[in-house]
Amino acid sequence: MNSVILFNKPFGVLSQFTDKGTEGSARPTLSAYINEPGYYPAGRLDKDSEGLMVLTNNGALQARIAHPKYKRPKTYLVQVEGTPDEAALEALRKGVDLKDGRTAPAKASQVEAPEELWPRDPPVRFRKTVPDAWLRLTIREGRNRQVRRMTAHVGLPTLRLIRWQIGDWSLNDMRPGAWRWASETGA
């Protein structure tokens, strides 16, 4: 029996099956895409972020994926406002001081704009006078909005954030809103 689902969470979707927000709100949740009883997210991805989520029906596996003590690498493609210099990238690589403490060192590099990406709805705001760039950032923690806070700390506010990989699991060519079964070997 399969115990892992890989899901490409679209922008604006909550990473839970029900919306516990304000009365009458109709924010989209995982239930609009996945109807497999007993499966729960192993970790979260904020509403404004896109990309890979892993869901499982195995509690021990869920802990191995999501709990920070297991230091599972998570790789993100990050569109930032501004042009990164070597000092900003080196700061991310060494770890930066946030309000909740210093982050662990990250792998950080500037990359070309990914060709395989889907358009975001709504589109990222574009300003002619402000350049943007793409980073590939791998972290082994999972603090609340950590990647966004890290890039902002080095003067590169995040415009678009896509989780591309968790451990050995990757989005590959999966489109937003799509999901597929996977083996536990990515853990």
C-alpha positions, 0 to 999 in steps of 0.5 A: 500500500502506498504511504506517500503522496507528493503534491504541487501546492498552488499559490494561495492554497492552505497546506491543510484540509480545512480552513479554520479562518474567519467565519465565511471565508472560502480559502482553498485547502488541500481538500480541493485537490486530494481525496485520500482519507488518512493522509496528512501533510508532513510539514507546512508551506505557507499560503503565499508559497508554491511547490512540493508538499509530502503527505503520508498516512504513516505517523513515524514517517511524517515525523522523520520528514517534518521534525527539525531534528532529522535535518531533512534538506529542503530546496527552494527556488526563490525569486528575489527583488534586487541583485544578489552580491557575493556578500549576501550569498555568503551570509545565507551560506553562513547563517543569518541572525533572525528574531528567533535566533541564528539560522543554520548554514544554507546552500545558496547560489544564484541561478538562471530563471527556471524555464520549466516553471509555470506562470503564477496566478496572480502574477508576481508584480513587476517593476521596470526600475527594480531588477529581480533574480533567482536563487536556489536555497537549501535549508535543513530547518523549517522555521515559520516563513524562514526563507522569506525572512532570510532573504529579506535579512540580506536585502533581497525580499522574496517575490516568489517562493517555490519548494522544489525538493524535500530529501530525494523527492522532487517536483520534476514536471508535476504541474500545480494542483497535481499529485502522485504516489511515491515510495518512502525511499525519498525519506 
